[in-house]
Amino acid sequence: MKFKDLSSAKVATSSLKGGQEGRTQCSSQTLFLGESVATLHYTLSEVSPYINWLYFFHAWGFPARFAGIAQIHGCDGCRASWLASFPVEDRAKAAEAMQLHKEALRMLAWLDKKGFKTHVRFGLFECNSEGEDIIIHRGLSTMKDGERLTGDLRNEETPIMNRTTLSFLRQQTVPYLCLADFIRPVNAEGKKDRIGIFAACADESIEQLYSEPAPDADTYKHLLCQTLADRLAEATIECAHQAVRRSYWGYAPDEQLSIADLHAERFQGIRPAVGYPSLPDQSLNFDLDRLIDFSVIGIRLTENGAMQPHASVSGFMFAHPDARYFAIGPIGEDQLADYAQRKGRTPKEIRPFLTANL
């Protein structure tokens, strides 16, 4: 079936337990050509406006309704009116949320003054999908001697054209979605699509502040710094993703969205993170690390693919206008075996990463 233009096409998809015929797939126009990996550094004052306070308050055990304090003007009158809007029985809790937010803002200002920063590493790559895999087409480059990416050996003495395969899982219930569905397939008249890969973190020392056995150890301030570091890492990729859509990738140059719009994900495309419902396999971090090198911004991986510092996030950027979030959910032994084979691993090696889905 032929493509009408760069923005729409039809393709049949399949899975081990059934597929969905004729799912729309499309590739967005882009100002960016070829392959690029970039590093961005932000001051805390630059990314603080992008913090989603809902999740900050959730980490402290507050119901979502108390996160509204972050949207209130800081004057005494507005704060008093917000407090009075709660039933009498909720006002004590609301006052706690108000005080926590005040102290969080004070800590953010202090951290910014001290020069702490956040960091993003991202790459934009040409690609195509092939079933439940995404094939990354790379230019001439080198890898460390003996490194392995989905079966391809690269030697640093001999630069070659790279073809990196990233494997994904498909839902085993309707609508049978897979993230590879949102990338132009390989048989689509030879045209390539594009995908973004990212990692972001806050300075590791932020989450270590006020911890034992430092002389200024303070459990409350330590937890406050940890939860702020988590939110700053997420805010950083929110900010960077906006810049990618508008400029670096450039498929939405005229995008004008408020912070609330960004938090409501009203932009074109999605940004699924490793470890989330559509990407439950944490071992994907090893593949992403090889593509964009997390170490440039200070991120290290444990033997099971967890990121350090804790205040880190990694994942993908898809531009498909119909791309949406979903959960993989339960998978069977047959899909585990297929997935492991596509990754060049054994089911026994992959099983520990997918225990929640088996």
FENLIN-V113975 format. One record per residue. PSI is psi in whole degrees, -180 to 180 (* if undefined). Layout:
# FENLIN-V113975
PSI
PSI
This chain:
# FENLIN-V113975
136
155
137
-39
-169
-8
-1
146
163
142
144
140
161
168
176
-30
31
151
-172
111
143
24
136
133
139
155
131
152
151
148
-14
133
142
-147
142
140
130
158
132
143
137
147
160
-31
-26
-37
-17
-38
-19
-1
133
100
-18
-45
-27
-49
-33
-41
-25
6
17
135
158
-33
-23
-14
-13
-18
-27
-18
0
139
145
-1
158
-38
-46
-39
-40
-40
-40
-44
-41
-16
-12
150
154
-41
-16
-5
-32
-43
-39
-38
-37
-44
-40
-43
-40
-43
-41
-44
-32
-43
-39
-42
-40
-43
-40
-43
-40
-43
-33
-7
14
150
171
163
147
137
124
153
147
123
142
145
170
160
154
96
-123
15
154
124
118
122
120
154
-168
125
174
160
164
145
126
-5
149
131
108
47
-8
121
137
137
133
-15
-19
91
136
169
127
141
103
130
126
124
143
165
155
141
143
13
162
133
22
47
149
143
-27
-19
-22
16
140
131
161
-27
16
69
25
4
142
154
-168
149
147
143
136
160
142
151
163
156
128
-31
-20
-47
-5
-7
144
22
159
147
30
147
-28
22
134
111
-44
-49
-34
-47
-36
-44
-39
-47
-34
-40
-43
-46
-35
-37
-45
-40
-34
-44
-27
-46
-46
-39
-38
-44
-36
-47
-41
-40
-61
-49
-46
22
-8
61
-23
12
127
92
145
168
-40
-39
-41
-44
-28
2
48
8
166
132
178
165
67
138
148
134
-11
172
-34
-9
64
-17
105
-18
-14
-27
-32
-40
-44
-38
-41
-27
-40
-5
85
-29
-21
-33
16
14
133
153
138
176
-20
13
3
148
143
133
164
-36
68
155
145
162
-152
157
122
140
-9
126
-20
3
141
163
151
168
135
-44
-163
142
161
174
-32
-41
-36
-46
-42
-45
-46
-41
-43
-28
-2
28
173
156
-36
-37
-35
-29
-46
-25
-11
23
-35
-18
-5
*
